Amino acid sequence: MTPTPRPFTVQIPDAALKDLRARVRATRWPAPTPDDGWAVGTDTDVLRRLLDRWGDGYDWRAREAALNELPHFVVDLDGAPVHFLHFRAEEDGALPLLLSHGWPGSFLELTALAERLASPSRHGEAGRASFDVVVPSLPGFGFSAQRPELTDDWSTPELWHRLMTGVLGYARYGAHGGDLGAGITARLARRHGDALAGIHLLAVGEPPDTANPPLSDEEAAFLEQRASWSSSEGAYLHQQQTKPLTLAYGLADSPAGWLAWVVEKLRGWSDCGGDVFTRFDEDEILTWASLYWLTNTIASSFRPYHDHLARPAAPGTTGDVPTAVAVFPHDLVLPPRAWAERIHHVVRYRRFPRGGHFAAYEEPALLAEDVAEFFSALR
């Protein structure tokens, strides 16, 4: 029997909000260090500013009401609920698109992009093609339950394909993703390329072969850039892969610790010029953090990193599935076209003038234009 989606309402208990405020107000601060500020971690003044707001003034109920204006659904797959947003296109017969988020994102990261793709006329783009858009929450993120068993790199792509074809009845669809979502999207193409009109990526993984042809100068420079980024910024990745539970004890118990972990990434990975508040206002940051905290999914959001290290998929190509790659200048690393072509059938490659790792949130209009143009040609 095909599982049936049911409408979902976000409704956090009052007791959870009261507990959060009490924990925030009781924050115990570390002793000052000789070297303070972003050079050694999250800036104390920024964190104090955000915690002051979180403990007194931030209105989750107002945000919750706005969230409940979105088309939320949940469906049970293999005994565990999968949460998703389902935006209907302005036109009949529209191509469905699946959008996959990453970490430390959520469905919130993709909402503005999804709305522009489904209803372009509401955003000053009358005449542009519209799409049915599905935005699932990754297992263990937000309102999607974590899989009870150890997963592998194929677990979520297979869930997404079942959601799109078996549950929602789409025989053919397109897919977009960044960060973790880019890997999910690429693996969808590897296993279910016959059902995919194309894929649109913000990140590119590892090719199966870098010897034939030999690396170009541009590719070699890219690998040097990636190694440099990993050395200076990759500690979170190593920790979340190797000892996620040790980290989770502290972050799941301390709102201040969790917020510090998140805001460092929002600042460091976005096109904000060093001031996180130029891209995310206080309440936006707190809503991102609150979603994880109030659903107690901080620990489970680390699982994709750990499970990937334990059971990685071998590198492979996506065959002849048409692929678009969008590169934003302040993303973590900037893969050249030649690198992407080792894995994908790249038919569109574009570098943007602004934006960072959270491009769907930072520059939804730019990204929506690129996604719409690419998939309009594949309808």
N, C-alpha and C positions, 0 to 999 in steps of 0.2 A: 504494500500500500504506500502510495506517495505521501510523504509528510505534508501537512497543510500549514502554511504560515498563519500566524495570528497577530493582530495589532498589539503593539507594546507601548506602555506608558512609563516614562521615567518617574519614579516616585521614591525618593530617599527618605527613610524614617527620621523624624525629628531627633530621636536619640542619637543618631549617627552625626548629625550636624552639631548637636550640643557637645558631644564628645570631641569632635574635631576642634571646635573653638576652645574648649578647655585645654586640650593638648597644645595648641598653638600659644595660648597665653602663658602656659607653664614651661615654655622653651628654656632649656638650660644652655647657655652660650659657652662655647669653648674659651679658654684663656687666650688673650691676644697673642699674636706671633709677631716677630720683628718684621716679617715680610707679609703684607696684607694685600687684598685686592685680587683682581682677576688673574694675575700672574701665577697665583698659587691655588686658585679655586674660586668658588663663588664669592663675590664681593659682599662684605658684611653689611654695608649700608643698603645695598640693593635688597638683600635678604630681609633685613629689618623692616624696610619699607613694605615689602610684600607680606610679611607675617603680620605687621600691624593691620594691614587691610584685611587679611584673611581672618584674623581674630575679632575684628570689629569693623563692620561696614560692608564687607563683601556679602552679597545677597544671592545665595545659591538658589533660593526659591524663584527669583526672577529669571535666572539662567535656566532653571528647570522648566519653567513655563515656556520659554522660548524654544528649548529643545523639543518640547512636546508639540510644537507646531510642525515638526518634521515628520515624514512618513516612516515611522518605526515599525518594524516587524521582528518576530522571532520565530524560529522553526527548530524542531528537535531533529537532529541528525545523529544517529548512533547513540541515542539516549542523552545527548548533551545539547543545550540550547545554543543556537547561532543567531546572533542579532544582526540585523541589516536595515539600511535605509533603502527605499525603493521609490525613486522619482520617475514619474511618467512623462513621456515626451509630449510636446505641444502638437505633434503631428502623428497621424496614423502610420503604421508600418515602419517605425523608426528602428534603427539598429540598436540593439542593447549594448551597453558598456558596463564592464565590471571594473571598479576602482578599488585598489588595495593599498592600505596605509602602511606605515612603518612604525618604528619606535623612536622617540617617545610620543608618537602621535596616536590618533584614534580616528573614529569616524568624523570627529570635529575638524580634523585637518583637511578633509575632502569635501565638506558640505558646500562651501561657496563654489568650488569647481563643479560639483554635481548639479547645483541649481542653475548655473550658467549653461551647462550642456543640455539639461532637460528643458529649460525655458529661456532660450536666448532673447526672445522679444522683451522679456521683463528686465533685461540688462542692456537695453539699447542695441541689440544685435538682431533686429527683425530681418527675416530672410535667410538667416543662417540655419543650417540643418540642426534639428534637435534629436535627442537620444533618450531612450529609456536608460536610467542609470541606477545601478545597484552598488551600494557601499556597505560591505560587510565589516563587522568588527572581528579582528583576528581572534582565534581561540585564546582565551586567557586575558583578553583586553576588554575593559568596559563591561558590557552586558552579554558577551559571549563567554560561555564556560570553557575552561581549559580542558583539553582531552585528558581523560584519566590515566591513559597509558603513555609511555615514552613515545614520542612522535619522531618522524624523520622529515626530511625536506619535501617529501611528496604528500604529506598528510594534508596540509592546508590547500594546496592546488587541487587535490582530489575532492575535498569538501566543496571548494568554490565551483568546480565543474558540476558537481551534483546539484548544488544550489541553483545554478543558472539553467541547467538542462532538465534535471529530474524534478525539481521543485517548482521553478518558475516557467518552465516549458520553452525556453529559448533554444532553438536548434543551432543557431549561429550567433556569435557575439564577438565584441572586441574587448580588450583588456588593457588597463593602464596601471602602473605602479611605480613607487619610489621606495628607496631604502629596503626594508624587508619585503615590501610589496613588489619591488622590481624582481626579486628572486622568485617570488610566487608566480608572477606573471610570466617570466621566462620559462619556468618549469611547466606551467599550463600549456605553453606553446610546444614544448618538447613532447608532452604526452597526448595532447588533444588538439594538435594543429589543424585537424580536419574541421573542427568546430569553431576555430578562431578566424575572424576576418582579418585580424592584425593585432599587434601589440605595440604599446607606446610606453617607453621606459625613461626614467630619470636616473637610472644607474645601470651599470653593465658589470656582469660577473666575470668569472675566470673562463678563458677559452680552453678547450681540450688540448690545444697544441700551440706553442709559441715559437716553434722552430721552423715551421714551414708555412708561409715564408718567414725569414728571419725578422726580428723586431726592427721596425723603422726607428729613426732618431726620435720622432715624435712619441712613439710608444715607449721607448726607453726612458724619455724624460717623464712620461706619465707614471711609470713604475717608480721612478725616483721620488716624484711628488707624493705618491701613495705611501711609500715607505717612510717619508718624512712626516706625513700626517699621522701615520700609525704610531710613530715614536713619540710624538708630542701630544696627541689627542686620543689615542686608542686604548688607554687604560680601562675605560668603562667596558669596552668590548671584551677584553681579556678577563676581567672580573666576572662579567655576566655569563661568559662561556664556561669558566673553570670553577668558580666558587659562588654561584648565584645565591645559594641559600644563606651563606654567611652575610652577604650584603643585604638580603631581603629582611633578615631579622631587624636590622636597624631602621631601614627605610619604611617598613610596614608598621613600625611602632612610633616613628617620629615624623610628624608633618614637616618640621623644619628641615630634617635631613632629606626627606623626599623632595621637597621644594628646591633645596640647594642642588640636588642631583639633576633635576629637570631644567632649572633656569640656566644653569651653566651651558647645557646643550642648546637651548633656545637662543642664547646669545652667541655662542661660539659657532653655530652652524647656520645662522641666518645672515642675510644681507642687512645688518643693522649698524654697521660702522662702529661697533663697540658699545652701543647704547641699545640694550634689548628693548627699551620702551618705544623706540622708533618703529618697531615692527609688531610688537605685542603690547597692548596696554595692560595695566595691572589685572583687571578682571578677566581678560583673555588668558593670561598666564595662570591665574588661580582656577579658572574653569578647567583648563587642561590638567592641572595637578589634582583638582578635586575629583574629576572623573575617575582617575586611578585610585585615589584614596578612598572614596566613598563606596567603590565597588570591591575594594580589597584585592585589586589585581596587579599591584606592584610586583609581587613575587612571580606571579604567573606570566607577566609580560617579559620576564627574563628567559622563560623556557625556550623560545625559538633559538636563542643563542646557544644555550647548553645542549639542546637536543641536536642542533646542527653539528656541533663539535663531536657529539657521541655517535651520530649516524648520518654523516654527510652524503649528499648525492654526488656522484662523480660528475666532473665537468662534461658538458655536451653542447651541441648546437640546436638551434630551433628550426633547422631546415629552411623551407621556402616560405615560412610565415612572414608576411610583410611586417617590417619593424620600423618604428620611428624612435629616435633617441633625442631627447631634449636636455641640453646641458646649461645649467644656471651657474653664473660665475662665482658664487660664494657657496657652492655645494662642497662636500667634503673632498672629493677628488673629481677631476674633469677628464673623462675618458675621450680620447680622440676617435674619430670615425674608424680608422683602420683597426683599432682594438675591438670596437663593436662588431665590425665585419668579420672578425674571426669566429663569432658566435651566431650572429643574426644575419638575416637577409635585409640589410638596411636600405630602405627606399627613401628615408627622410632623416636628415641629421641637421639639428639647428642649435646654435649657441645664442643665448639671450643676453641682453645688456644689463640685466639686474635680476636679483633674486638669489635665494640660497637653497639649503637642503629642504626647507618646508615650502617649496615653490607653490603648491596648490593653495596654501594659506597666505603666503606672502604676495604672490602675483597670480591670483586666480583668473583674472581677465586674460593675461598673456598666455597662460597655460591652456585655458579653455579654447582660445583661438587656435592654438597649435593642435590640440587633440581633435577639435572639430574638423579642421581642414584635412588632417590625415585620414580620419575615419570616413569623412564624407566621400572621399575618393574610392572607398572600399565597399560602399553600400551595395 
